Amino acid sequence: MLTTQARLAKHNNQPVKLVGDLYRIIDIKQVNGTSRMIATIKKIGLAEGKYEPIDVDIEYLERA
């Protein structure tokens, strides 16, 4: 996924897909000294409270 697409999905509160599951982007940050972007995502589901946020490279995310 492109950085601009990820920022738009975060702003519009749209879900993204990672390995078949739906996630919501919480935060996007840049890795120090590189052009790589990391997204903090949280799984969407009935038991959202038990899922912990994880950090993933934006390139691995897809639009849902």
C-alpha positions as CSV (number, residue, x, y, z in Angstrom):
1,M,0.0,0.0,0.0
2,L,1.2,3.5,-0.7
3,T,1.8,5.9,2.1
4,T,-0.8,8.3,0.8
5,Q,-3.4,5.5,0.7
6,A,-2.6,4.5,4.2
7,R,-2.9,8.1,5.5
8,L,-6.3,8.4,3.7
9,A,-7.5,5.1,5.2
10,K,-6.5,6.3,8.7
11,H,-8.2,9.7,8.2
12,N,-11.4,8.1,6.8
13,N,-11.4,5.3,9.4
14,Q,-11.4,2.6,6.7
15,P,-10.2,-0.9,7.3
16,V,-7.1,-2.4,5.7
17,K,-6.3,-6.1,5.1
18,L,-3.3,-8.0,6.3
19,V,-3.2,-11.8,5.7
20,G,-6.9,-12.0,5.2
21,D,-8.0,-10.2,8.4
22,L,-9.3,-6.7,8.7
23,Y,-7.4,-4.1,10.8
24,R,-7.8,-0.4,11.6
25,I,-4.8,2.0,11.3
26,I,-4.2,3.7,14.7
27,D,-1.0,5.6,13.9
28,I,1.6,6.0,11.1
29,K,5.2,6.9,11.8
30,Q,8.5,7.0,9.9
31,V,11.5,5.0,10.9
32,N,14.5,7.2,11.9
33,G,17.0,7.7,9.1
34,T,15.1,5.8,6.4
35,S,12.1,6.4,4.1
36,R,10.2,3.3,5.5
37,M,6.9,3.9,7.1
38,I,5.4,1.8,10.0
39,A,1.7,1.6,10.8
40,T,0.3,0.7,14.2
41,I,-2.8,-1.4,13.5
42,K,-5.4,-3.1,15.6
43,K,-7.6,-6.0,14.6
44,I,-11.3,-5.4,14.0
45,G,-13.7,-8.0,15.4
46,L,-16.2,-8.8,18.1
47,A,-13.6,-9.0,20.8
48,E,-11.6,-5.9,19.9
49,G,-10.7,-5.3,23.5
50,K,-8.5,-8.4,23.7
51,Y,-6.4,-7.6,20.6
52,E,-3.2,-5.7,21.1
53,P,-2.0,-3.1,18.6
54,I,1.0,-4.2,16.4
55,D,3.5,-2.4,14.2
56,V,3.6,-3.4,10.5
57,D,5.4,-2.0,7.5
58,I,2.9,-0.2,5.3
59,E,4.0,-2.2,2.2
60,Y,2.4,-5.3,3.7
61,L,-1.1,-3.7,4.0
62,E,-3.8,-3.9,1.4
63,R,-7.0,-1.9,1.0
64,A,-10.1,-3.8,2.1
